[in-house]
Amino acid sequence: MEKKICIITGASGAIGTAVCKRFLKDGYRIAMIGRRMEALDKAAKESGYDEEDVLKIAADISDEGRVRAAVLSVYETWGRIDCLVNTAGISGRYATTAEYTYENFVNIYKVNVFGSFLMIKHCLPYLLETGNGSIVNFGSVSGMMGYSYEVGYGSSKWAVIGMTKNVANEYGGQGVRCNCISPGWVESEMMDKTLQNYRDIGMEDAESKLTFGSIHRPARPEEIADAVSFLCSDQAKYINGVNLAVDGGMTII
């Protein structure tokens, strides 16, 4: 059978790299999109890839021209696009709303919301060709609960969850499903950056402020990748418009 093709944004981050590894294991060819080629090269090596199964593209997903060119490059290379996984995201600087800068707010939305939108927009024509396409966006428990100090990040994730439902409603009947993963804390550079942000705004013993839910630990990146793999698989072919909290029970406490 012809291998399926998956585009993964934020591919050099902890979650993105784990998703790349999982999809290669699942037998896909993958297009890795990230800002820096050096980081993509490193992530690709960690994924243990065959050259013919990986395409690396350095691109800023908030730039529509770069997005259009990147997606077209994937299609011209392999002749199809079956899945899009939007893992790319930034948390920005943490602060109270009154102290949150407009620049910080806008930069977060450029990546988390506008970048995800642009990837969806330009992948959709090719996903529709397959008659069995799948999109997985990344929300967050921060986009479900409304935590302090992250009005930009949290609200951006609310927007991604809402956008997921819009796309699912429009295209589910045309053979493209759209779902969302909302992690809690994940062992990653973003978690480390958040802890530093907490310290910067004066929180002593920042680690004690993290709540992990009833499983009492952060997720491993590969556990998030497992959920993404499921949502893109035929086992989930009747799941559309769902926001799946992969949070160790964080949102039930």
C-alpha positions as CSV (number, residue, x, y, z in Angstrom):
1,M,0.0,0.0,0.0
2,E,1.1,3.6,-0.7
3,K,2.4,5.2,2.5
4,K,0.2,8.0,4.0
5,I,1.7,11.4,4.4
6,C,1.5,13.5,7.5
7,I,2.6,17.1,8.0
8,I,3.8,17.9,11.5
9,T,4.4,21.5,12.7
10,G,6.5,22.3,15.7
11,A,8.4,19.2,14.7
12,S,11.6,19.9,16.6
13,G,9.9,20.4,20.0
14,A,9.5,17.6,22.5
15,I,6.0,16.8,21.5
16,G,6.6,17.3,17.8
17,T,9.6,15.0,17.8
18,A,7.6,12.3,19.7
19,V,4.8,12.7,17.1
20,C,7.4,12.3,14.3
21,K,8.8,9.1,15.8
22,R,5.3,7.7,16.3
23,F,4.1,8.4,12.8
24,L,7.3,6.9,11.3
25,K,6.7,3.8,13.4
26,D,3.1,3.8,12.1
27,G,4.4,3.6,8.6
28,Y,3.8,7.2,7.4
29,R,6.0,9.5,5.5
30,I,6.3,12.8,7.4
31,A,7.0,16.4,6.5
32,M,8.6,18.1,9.5
33,I,8.0,21.9,9.7
34,G,9.8,24.2,12.1
35,R,11.5,27.5,12.3
36,R,15.2,26.3,12.3
37,M,16.7,23.7,10.0
38,E,19.4,22.8,12.6
39,A,16.7,21.8,15.1
40,L,14.8,19.8,12.5
41,D,17.9,18.0,11.6
42,K,18.5,17.0,15.2
43,A,14.9,15.9,15.7
44,A,15.0,13.9,12.5
45,K,18.1,12.0,13.7
46,E,16.4,11.3,17.0
47,S,13.4,9.9,15.1
48,G,15.7,7.2,13.4
49,Y,14.3,8.0,9.9
50,D,14.9,6.7,6.4
51,E,15.8,9.6,4.1
52,E,13.0,8.8,1.7
53,D,10.4,9.0,4.4
54,V,11.2,12.5,5.8
55,L,10.9,16.0,4.3
56,K,12.3,18.8,6.5
57,I,11.0,22.4,5.8
58,A,12.2,25.4,7.7
59,A,9.2,27.9,7.8
60,D,7.4,30.4,9.9
61,I,3.8,29.2,10.0
62,S,2.5,32.7,10.7
63,D,3.7,33.7,7.2
64,E,1.1,32.8,4.7
65,G,3.5,32.8,1.8
66,R,5.9,30.4,3.6
67,V,3.0,28.1,4.6
68,R,1.6,28.0,1.1
69,A,5.0,27.1,-0.3
70,A,5.7,24.5,2.4
71,V,2.4,22.7,1.8
72,L,2.8,22.7,-2.0
73,S,6.3,21.3,-1.6
74,V,5.0,18.4,0.4
75,Y,2.3,17.7,-2.2
76,E,4.7,18.0,-5.1
77,T,7.2,15.6,-3.4
78,W,4.7,12.8,-2.5
79,G,1.5,13.6,-4.4
80,R,-0.8,13.5,-1.5
81,I,-1.4,14.8,2.1
82,D,-3.4,12.6,4.5
83,C,-2.9,14.2,7.9
84,L,-2.0,17.5,9.5
85,V,-0.8,17.7,13.1
86,N,-0.5,21.3,14.4
87,T,1.8,20.9,17.4
88,A,3.5,24.3,17.0
89,G,2.8,26.6,19.8
90,I,4.4,29.2,22.1
91,S,3.5,30.2,25.7
92,G,4.9,33.7,25.6
93,R,5.7,35.7,28.8
94,Y,3.5,35.2,31.9
95,A,2.0,38.2,33.6
96,T,-1.2,39.5,35.1
97,T,-3.6,40.9,32.4
98,A,-2.9,44.5,33.3
99,E,0.8,43.9,32.9
100,Y,0.5,41.7,29.8
101,T,2.0,43.5,26.8
102,Y,0.1,43.8,23.5
103,E,3.2,42.5,21.6
104,N,3.3,39.4,23.8
105,F,-0.4,38.8,23.2
106,V,-0.1,39.2,19.4
107,N,3.0,37.0,19.1
108,I,1.2,34.2,20.8
109,Y,-1.8,34.4,18.5
110,K,0.4,34.6,15.4
111,V,1.7,31.1,16.1
112,N,-1.0,29.3,18.1
113,V,-4.1,30.6,16.3
114,F,-3.1,32.2,13.0
115,G,-0.4,29.6,12.3
116,S,-2.8,26.7,12.9
117,F,-5.4,28.4,10.7
118,L,-3.0,28.9,7.8
119,M,-1.8,25.3,8.0
120,I,-5.4,24.1,8.0
121,K,-6.5,26.4,5.2
122,H,-3.7,25.4,2.8
123,C,-3.7,21.7,3.6
124,L,-7.5,21.3,3.2
125,P,-7.6,21.1,-0.6
126,Y,-5.2,18.2,-0.5
127,L,-6.8,16.5,2.5
128,L,-10.1,16.6,0.7
129,E,-8.6,14.7,-2.3
130,T,-7.9,11.7,-0.1
131,G,-11.6,11.4,1.1
132,N,-10.2,10.3,4.4
133,G,-8.1,13.2,5.8
134,S,-7.4,14.0,9.4
135,I,-6.4,17.2,11.2
136,V,-5.2,17.2,14.8
137,N,-4.8,20.6,16.5
138,F,-3.2,21.3,19.9
139,G,-5.3,23.0,22.5
140,S,-4.4,22.9,26.2
141,V,-6.0,22.5,29.6
142,S,-5.2,26.2,29.8
143,G,-7.8,26.7,27.0
144,M,-10.3,24.9,29.1
145,M,-9.8,26.2,32.7
146,G,-8.8,29.9,32.6
147,Y,-5.6,30.0,34.7
148,S,-4.0,33.1,36.0
149,Y,-1.0,34.9,34.3
150,E,-1.6,33.5,30.8
151,V,-4.5,35.5,29.3
152,G,-2.7,35.3,25.9
153,Y,-1.7,31.7,25.9
154,G,-4.9,30.4,27.5
155,S,-7.3,32.4,25.3
156,S,-5.3,31.4,22.2
157,K,-5.9,27.7,23.1
158,W,-9.6,28.4,23.6
159,A,-9.6,29.8,20.1
160,V,-7.9,26.7,18.7
161,I,-10.5,24.4,20.4
162,G,-13.2,26.5,18.8
163,M,-11.6,26.6,15.4
164,T,-11.3,22.8,15.6
165,K,-15.1,22.5,16.0
166,N,-15.7,25.0,13.1
167,V,-13.6,23.0,10.7
168,A,-15.0,19.6,11.9
169,N,-18.5,20.9,11.2
170,E,-17.7,22.2,7.8
171,Y,-15.7,19.3,6.4
172,G,-16.7,16.1,8.3
173,G,-19.2,15.3,5.6
174,Q,-16.6,15.7,2.9
175,G,-14.1,13.2,4.4
176,V,-11.9,15.4,6.5
177,R,-12.1,15.0,10.3
178,C,-10.7,17.7,12.7
179,N,-10.0,17.0,16.3
180,C,-8.0,18.6,19.1
181,I,-5.6,17.3,21.8
182,S,-5.4,19.3,25.1
183,P,-2.4,18.2,27.2
184,G,-1.8,19.2,30.8
185,W,1.8,19.5,31.9
186,V,4.2,17.6,29.6
187,E,7.9,17.0,30.1
188,S,9.2,19.5,27.6
189,E,11.0,22.7,27.0
190,M,7.7,24.6,27.4
191,M,7.2,23.2,30.9
192,D,10.7,24.3,31.8
193,K,10.1,27.8,30.3
194,T,6.8,28.1,32.3
195,L,8.6,27.3,35.5
196,Q,11.1,30.1,34.7
197,N,8.2,32.4,33.9
198,Y,6.7,31.7,37.3
199,R,10.0,32.5,39.0
200,D,10.3,35.7,37.0
201,I,7.0,37.0,38.3
202,G,8.1,36.3,41.9
203,M,6.7,32.9,42.6
204,E,8.9,31.1,45.1
205,D,9.1,27.4,44.8
206,A,7.5,27.4,41.3
207,E,7.5,23.6,41.1
208,S,5.0,23.4,43.9
209,K,2.5,25.4,41.8
210,L,2.3,22.7,39.2
211,T,-0.8,20.4,39.5
212,F,-0.6,17.1,37.7
213,G,-4.0,15.6,38.2
214,S,-4.8,12.2,39.7
215,I,-1.9,10.4,37.9
216,H,0.5,12.7,39.9
217,R,3.1,13.4,37.2
218,P,3.5,15.2,33.9
219,A,2.9,13.4,30.7
220,R,5.7,12.0,28.7
221,P,5.8,13.4,25.1
222,E,5.3,9.9,23.6
223,E,2.0,9.6,25.6
224,I,0.7,12.6,23.8
225,A,1.9,11.2,20.5
226,D,0.0,8.0,21.1
227,A,-3.2,10.0,21.4
228,V,-2.5,11.9,18.2
229,S,-1.8,8.6,16.4
230,F,-5.1,7.2,17.5
231,L,-7.1,10.3,16.3
232,C,-5.4,10.1,12.8
233,S,-6.0,6.3,12.5
234,D,-9.0,4.5,11.0
235,Q,-9.9,3.4,14.6
236,A,-11.1,7.0,15.1
237,K,-12.9,7.4,11.8
238,Y,-16.1,8.3,13.6
239,I,-14.5,10.8,15.9
240,N,-14.9,14.4,14.7
241,G,-14.9,17.8,16.5
242,V,-13.6,16.4,19.8
243,N,-11.3,18.1,22.2
244,L,-9.5,15.2,24.0
245,A,-7.9,16.2,27.3
246,V,-4.7,14.1,27.7
247,D,-4.0,15.5,31.1
248,G,-3.7,12.7,33.6
249,G,-7.0,13.8,35.2
250,M,-5.9,17.4,35.7
251,T,-9.3,18.8,34.6
252,I,-11.3,16.6,36.9
253,I,-9.7,17.8,40.2
